[in-house]
């Protein structure tokens, strides 16, 4: 499972993204997830990573399922 949180800064237009997972693979999966999806209009996302191709590595061929989003 991975959790991603984004918020804007009070200064120039910037977005700060915090991504983490349960264990090393979950954290790695959050980084892979961020490189393959657009983060539009959500402040936080909880995603379940499933290793579909069985290579024990998060990659674009795996399944990333939204469990929750805010707002």
Order of alpha helices (4+ residues) and beta strands (2+ residues): beta-beta-alpha-beta-beta
